[in-house]
Amino acid sequence: MEINNDKLTEIYKIGADIPEPPANLAEPKLSENSWYIGKTRYAKRDPSGNPIETPKQLFWRVAYNIAAAERLYSDEKAHIKMATKFYKLIISRKFMPATPILLNAGKPKEQLSSCFVLPVPDSLDGILETAKDMAMIHKSGGGTGFSFSKLRPKNDILASSGGSTTGPISFMQMYNDITSSIRQGGVRRGANMGILHYNHPDILLFMVYKLDEFSLTNFNISITTDKAFFDQIKIDEKLLADDY
């Protein structure tokens, strides 16, 4: 089946025009704390910023919007049937969509992805362009991940100016500070993933920051390895055993 842009635009409009939930749908059973989070983070708001959705309306908005994909291959009846199934999964808590879906489904942003991987090239222009992209993704409710392995190590000489580089950690801190100023979709603190390859010259400094709980507070950070690294571990274990 060939799907053209006009068809996708039509389905997008259908998915954004959320009807009232069918009367026969069960009411969600949420604790007071659960609904407090739901209405303060995910519910639709009026122009004054006040939540205007009930739990039933929120989950139906999500279910109806996502199930609009049925319109690619079938009709309204199939759409409603799938939305009802999805709704029942959500309120039974057998499946719960991620924050961008709860927040943006059926709304103008329609940004439903949780994670975006962005390049970090070894140039100031590229680093700053990625910082801008990161900020816009967080604004829409998504999170971002980066590999900083292409960046030159700290104190490497810059041919263009004769100065020296500040290294990957300094730019991670810059991204971290920008993230602190932008809430994801306006509802929660932004989240990043940062990685550095084990053979990067700044890996020991990176490991120190992995243990630091106060600097890169908007980052999860991890070290990347390859098969050669694990092969070397086996070789070293054998050499150590032979020594004893």
C-alpha positions in Angstrom: 0.0 0.0 0.0 1.4 3.3 -1.1 1.1 6.1 1.5 1.4 9.7 0.3 1.8 12.9 2.3 -1.8 13.9 1.8 -3.0 10.7 3.5 -0.5 11.2 6.4 -1.7 14.8 6.8 -5.3 13.6 6.9 -4.5 10.9 9.6 -2.6 13.5 11.6 -5.6 15.7 11.7 -7.9 12.8 12.7 -5.5 11.8 15.5 -5.4 15.4 16.8 -9.2 15.8 16.8 -9.9 13.9 20.0 -13.5 13.0 20.7 -14.9 12.5 24.1 -14.3 9.0 25.5 -17.0 6.4 24.8 -19.4 6.3 27.7 -18.9 2.5 28.2 -15.2 2.9 29.0 -14.1 2.1 32.5 -12.8 4.9 34.7 -9.1 4.7 35.5 -8.3 3.8 39.2 -5.5 6.1 40.3 -4.2 7.0 43.7 -4.3 10.6 44.7 -0.5 10.9 44.2 -0.7 9.3 40.7 -3.3 11.7 39.5 -1.5 14.6 41.0 1.5 13.7 38.8 -0.8 13.1 35.8 -2.6 16.5 36.0 0.5 18.5 36.8 2.7 17.0 34.1 0.6 15.4 31.3 -2.9 16.8 31.2 -4.0 19.3 28.6 -4.2 22.9 29.9 -6.3 26.0 29.3 -4.7 29.3 28.3 -4.1 30.1 32.0 -2.1 26.9 32.5 -4.8 25.0 34.5 -5.3 21.3 33.8 -8.5 20.6 32.0 -8.5 16.8 31.4 -9.9 14.1 33.7 -7.8 10.8 33.9 -10.2 9.2 31.5 -9.8 12.0 29.0 -6.0 12.0 29.3 -5.7 8.3 28.6 -8.3 8.3 25.9 -6.5 11.2 24.1 -3.3 9.1 24.1 -5.0 5.9 23.0 -7.1 7.5 20.3 -4.1 9.5 18.9 -1.8 6.5 18.7 -4.5 4.2 17.3 -5.1 6.7 14.4 -2.4 4.6 12.6 -5.2 2.1 11.9 -6.6 4.7 9.4 -3.7 3.9 7.2 -5.1 0.4 6.5 -8.7 0.4 7.7 -11.6 2.6 8.8 -13.0 4.5 11.7 -14.5 1.4 13.3 -11.1 -0.3 13.4 -9.5 2.9 14.8 -12.0 3.1 17.7 -11.6 -0.6 18.4 -7.8 -0.4 18.6 -8.0 2.8 20.7 -10.3 1.0 23.1 -7.9 -1.9 23.4 -5.0 0.5 24.0 -7.0 2.4 26.6 -7.8 -0.7 28.5 -4.1 -1.7 28.5 -3.1 1.7 29.9 -5.7 1.8 32.7 -4.9 -1.7 33.7 -1.3 -0.6 34.0 -0.1 -3.5 31.9 1.4 -0.9 29.6 2.2 2.8 30.2 3.5 5.0 27.5 6.6 7.2 28.0 6.4 10.8 29.1 6.5 12.4 25.6 3.6 10.3 24.5 1.5 11.1 27.6 2.4 14.7 27.2 2.2 15.3 23.4 -0.2 12.8 21.9 -3.0 14.7 20.2 -1.4 18.1 20.9 0.2 20.5 18.4 3.8 19.4 19.1 3.0 15.7 18.5 6.6 14.8 19.5 6.3 11.2 20.8 10.0 10.1 20.9 11.9 9.8 24.2 15.4 9.7 22.9 17.5 11.4 20.1 21.1 10.6 19.4 23.0 13.7 18.3 26.5 14.0 16.8 29.3 15.9 18.6 31.9 16.8 15.9 35.3 18.0 16.8 34.6 21.7 15.8 33.2 24.6 17.8 30.5 25.3 15.2 29.4 21.7 15.3 29.4 21.5 19.1 27.3 24.6 19.3 24.9 23.5 16.6 24.3 20.3 18.5 23.7 22.3 21.7 21.0 24.2 19.9 19.4 21.0 18.6 19.6 19.5 22.1 17.8 22.5 23.5 14.9 22.3 21.0 14.5 18.6 21.6 14.3 19.1 25.3 11.8 21.9 24.7 9.5 19.5 22.8 9.8 16.8 25.6 12.5 14.5 24.3 15.8 13.4 25.8 19.3 13.4 24.1 22.3 11.2 23.9 25.9 12.0 22.7 29.2 10.3 22.1 32.0 12.7 23.0 34.7 10.4 21.7 35.5 12.5 18.6 36.5 15.5 20.7 40.2 16.1 21.2 41.6 15.6 24.7 42.2 18.4 27.2 45.2 20.6 26.5 45.7 19.4 22.9 47.1 22.2 20.7 44.8 24.2 18.4 46.5 24.9 15.1 44.1 27.7 14.3 44.9 29.8 17.4 48.0 28.3 19.0 45.9 27.8 22.2 44.8 24.5 23.7 41.5 22.5 23.8 39.4 22.2 26.9 38.4 18.6 26.3 35.2 16.6 26.3 34.3 17.2 29.9 34.1 21.0 29.6 31.6 20.6 26.7 29.6 18.0 28.6 29.4 20.6 31.4 28.2 23.2 28.9 25.5 20.9 27.7 24.6 20.1 31.3 24.2 23.8 32.1 22.0 24.4 29.1 19.8 21.4 30.1 19.4 22.9 33.6 17.7 25.9 32.0 15.2 24.0 29.9 12.6 21.6 31.2 11.5 18.7 28.9 8.3 19.8 27.4 8.0 22.3 30.3 7.2 19.5 32.8 10.4 18.0 34.1 14.2 18.4 34.1 15.9 17.4 30.9 17.9 14.1 30.6 21.1 13.4 28.7 23.2 10.3 28.0 27.0 10.9 27.5 29.5 8.3 26.5 33.3 8.2 25.9 35.3 5.4 24.4 37.7 3.6 26.8 40.8 4.5 24.6 40.1 8.3 24.7 43.0 10.1 26.4 40.6 11.8 28.8 39.0 8.5 30.0 40.4 8.7 33.5 39.0 12.2 34.0 35.7 11.0 32.6 35.7 8.2 35.2 36.2 10.7 38.0 33.2 12.6 36.8 31.1 9.4 36.7 31.6 9.2 40.4 30.9 12.9 40.9 27.3 13.4 42.0 27.3 17.2 41.8 28.7 18.3 38.4 27.0 16.6 35.5 23.6 16.3 37.2 21.6 16.1 34.0 23.7 13.3 32.6 23.9 9.6 32.8 27.4 8.7 31.6 29.0 5.5 30.5 32.2 4.2 29.0 32.1 2.4 25.7 34.3 -0.6 24.9 34.8 -3.1 22.0 35.6 -6.7 21.5 39.3 -6.0 21.7 38.9 -4.6 25.2 37.2 -7.8 26.5 39.7 -10.0 24.6 42.5 -8.2 26.4 40.8 -8.8 29.8 40.9 -12.6 29.1 44.6 -12.4 28.1 45.5 -10.4 31.2 43.6 -12.9 33.4 45.5 -15.8 31.9 48.8 -13.9 32.4 47.9 -13.2 36.0 47.0 -16.8 36.7 50.3 -18.0 35.2 52.2 -15.6 37.5 50.7 -17.4 40.5 
